[in-house]
Amino acid sequence: MLYFITEYVIISIEVMDMYSNEFEKCFADFLDRHEYDEAENALFAMVRIAFSAGWQAAGGAPPQSERIYELLPPCPSSVSRKPER
């Protein structure tokens, strides 16, 4: 990791090793698999739960249950109207 100190901030730049084209192709193929998506979702959920625990421990309000969506009955005018041909 490289660090640059400016007048106001420290900037860090991560230097990554270069791998072969074969490695990069295989890694890209791995990222495209559904197993990776499942693992990424699990990691995200763990980080979110840990953050929420810290948030609440610091006095933050716990999350509130809310409806994600609500099904509405059909509009009366759309029920009686037949499609035009």
C-alpha positions in Angstrom: 0.0 0.0 0.0 1.3 3.4 -0.9 0.7 6.5 1.3 0.9 10.1 0.1 0.7 12.8 2.7 -0.7 16.1 1.5 -1.3 19.3 3.5 -4.7 18.1 4.7 -5.2 14.4 4.1 -3.3 11.1 3.9 -4.1 9.4 0.6 -3.6 5.6 0.4 -3.4 3.7 -2.9 -3.6 0.0 -2.9 -1.2 -1.6 -5.3 -2.5 -4.9 -6.7 -0.3 -7.6 -8.1 -0.9 -8.5 -11.8 -1.8 -12.0 -12.5 -1.8 -13.9 -15.8 -4.5 -13.6 -18.4 -5.6 -17.1 -17.6 -6.0 -16.3 -13.9 -8.0 -13.1 -14.7 -10.3 -15.1 -17.0 -10.9 -17.8 -14.5 -11.5 -15.2 -11.8 -14.0 -13.4 -14.0 -15.7 -16.7 -14.7 -15.9 -17.4 -10.9 -17.4 -13.9 -10.3 -20.1 -14.7 -12.9 -21.3 -17.9 -11.0 -24.3 -17.9 -8.8 -22.2 -19.4 -6.0 -20.3 -16.1 -5.8 -23.5 -14.1 -5.7 -24.7 -16.2 -2.8 -21.4 -15.8 -0.9 -21.4 -12.0 -1.6 -25.0 -11.7 -0.4 -24.1 -13.6 2.8 -21.1 -11.4 3.4 -23.2 -8.2 2.8 -25.9 -9.5 5.3 -23.2 -10.2 7.9 -21.7 -6.7 7.5 -25.1 -5.1 7.7 -26.1 -7.0 10.8 -22.7 -6.1 12.5 -23.2 -2.5 11.5 -26.7 -2.5 12.8 -25.6 -4.0 16.2 -22.9 -1.3 16.5 -25.4 1.4 15.5 -27.8 0.3 18.2 -25.1 -0.1 20.8 -24.1 3.5 20.1 -27.7 4.6 20.8 -29.1 4.6 17.3 -32.7 3.6 16.7 -33.4 0.0 15.7 -34.9 -0.6 12.3 -38.6 -0.4 12.0 -40.7 -3.0 10.2 -42.2 -1.5 7.1 -44.2 -2.8 4.1 -42.1 -3.3 1.1 -45.1 -3.3 -1.2 -48.8 -3.3 -0.9 -51.3 -5.0 -3.3 -54.2 -2.7 -4.2 -57.5 -3.8 -5.5 -58.1 -3.2 -9.2 -59.4 0.2 -10.1 -63.2 0.1 -10.7 -63.0 1.8 -14.1 -60.5 -0.8 -15.4 -62.6 -3.8 -14.3 -65.7 -2.8 -16.2 -63.9 -1.5 -19.3 -63.2 -4.1 -22.0 -60.1 -3.8 -24.1 -60.6 -2.1 -27.4 -59.7 -3.9 -30.6 
